[in-house]
């Protein structure tokens, strides 16, 4: 059988195909494939660049504001349920202590791309956020793009989805 063909009536589909069909059965057409989260509304102007890039590429996405420090249970719930809702990648933007990408990665099996964000109280042009995202402990991987690199995060997310 080639990709796209179904098993004839009465024959069992190959195990891989059946698993994929079952996984896709509950997903809505046009459901978001990329989640974009940020710690504060003030991060929106930068993180909207990721949304714009995904829109140009025709990739459905969602934007959410949630704080790893003020709303840890909300972040854990979002990350823990992301895969079952059809998300394939999560982009998390955070400044200063930049805990959000790591907390998301700790609660999800999905790839997480961290976007270090510059703020008026950042140290050394956002180096604080960059190091906080890049220095994850073993077993909690987070990809990291450049400071305010939300567009690059979307490009990377698209490449992950297409791979």
PyMOL commands that set and color helices and strands:
alter all, ss='L'
color gray80, all
select helices_A, chain A and resi 15-25+41-56+72-81+83-85+100-106+124-134+150-162
alter helices_A, ss='H'
color red, helices_A
select strands_A, chain A and resi 34-38+61-65+89-95+111-117+143-145
alter strands_A, ss='S'
color yellow, strands_A
deselect
rebuild
show_as cartoon
